[in-house]
Amino acid sequence: MKTLLKYDFSYLWKTSKVIVLVGLGLFLAGLGVVTARFLPDIYRFAFGDSDIIITLPDPTIMDAYEQFFSNFTEMFVIVLIFLMVAFFTRDETGGHAPLIFSKPLRRRHYVLSKSLWMSVSVVGTLVVSALFFMYYTALLFDGLDVLRFVFSVFTLAVFIIMLMHMALFFTVWTKTYLAPVGMTFLVFVLVFSLLNMLQVGVFRFFPNHLMRYPLLFLQGEVSSGTVWITIAISVLISAALLYATVTRFERKELA
């Protein structure tokens, strides 16, 4: 297991995937603060001498929150899916898998190493990005609620890790790169969008709502109890996906 952990970390570092993720996270976090604070001024500057009248309310910290979570549930997740699927499929698409498993390595450890570094990459990036966001938000806005924001970022991390385990699950059913990317995007864009319309009864605890709940929690529109139940269900689904991935990969023929 230790050998596999070193092997995967070496790949993530040498290919700059960790640097790309952290850099993207910092960019999106900073972009969210700047956009929320200065967008009305940009509009006034751009259209100040024209006949176009655009009236925007004064920016608040809720605008900063909205920009942050919008950026991370859209642009960040999209880039992450491409990077992580490449991380999952690199050995098979590159033809290295038979050589790797000619050594006394357990297949379950191979999958668990991928899962661990995936989770560490997501959590580490979100922690650094959240700290960067909170620092500049506190400078530009009043009313930063650190504890509620940290809980909202934790909620987002649970959702992204579940989505990555879904991508990992899809990779063990194919030997290509584009297939698991396409299947993950199909679930993320189409299935989750349809499920987002179901917000009553047990449907409000479906994991897809973790894309919305971080911001809604900060706005006081969803209770912490509802969020915790949804988190628990998401963790169980993530664990089930990981177990199914290990089970499938141990039976998979590697060419």
C-alpha positions, 0 to 999 in steps of 0.5 A: 500500500505504501508503494502505491501511495508513493507511486500515485503521489509522484504522478500527481506531483510530476504532472502538476495536477495538484498545482493545477487544482490548487491554482484553480481553487485560489483563482476561483475563490479570488474571482468570487470575492472580486466579482461580488464586490466590484461587479456593480462598479464595473457596470457603472463604469462601462455604461456610465456614459450611455443611455443604458440604465442598469441599477444593481443593489449594493453588494453584500457578503451573500453575493460573495458566497453565491459567487464562491459556490457557483464557481466551485460547483461549476468550473471547478467540478468540470476541470476536476472530472477531467483531471481525476479520470485521467488519474484513474485511467492512466495505467490502463490507457497507457498500457502499464497496468499488466506491468504494475500487477506483475508485482505482488500488489493487491488490487484493492490497495491500488483502488484505495490509493487512488481514492485516498489521493483523490479525497486529499486533493479535493479537501486540500484544495478546498481548505486553501481556497476557503482560507483565501476566500475568507481572508479577502471577504473579511477585508471587503465585506462585513458579517463573515460567519466563519463557522457556517461557511466552513460547514458549507465548504465541508458539505461541498467537499462531501458532494465532490468526493462522492462525484469523484467516486462515481467517476472512479466506479465508471472507470473500472467498466471501461479501458478508455478515458472519454467513456467515464468522463462522458458518463460522469458528466451525464449524471452530473449535468442531466440526472442531477439537474432533473433530481434538483427539481424534486425538493419534497419528501425524501427527495430533499435528502438526495445527494444532488442537493449538496450542490445547492445546500451550502449556499442555502444553509448560509442564507438560512433557507435549509436547516442543518439537520436536513444538510447532515442527513443528506451528508450521511446519505452521500457518504454511504453512497460514496462508500458503496461506490468505492466498495463496488469499484474494488469488487469490480476491479479485482475481477477485471481482466487487464490487457 
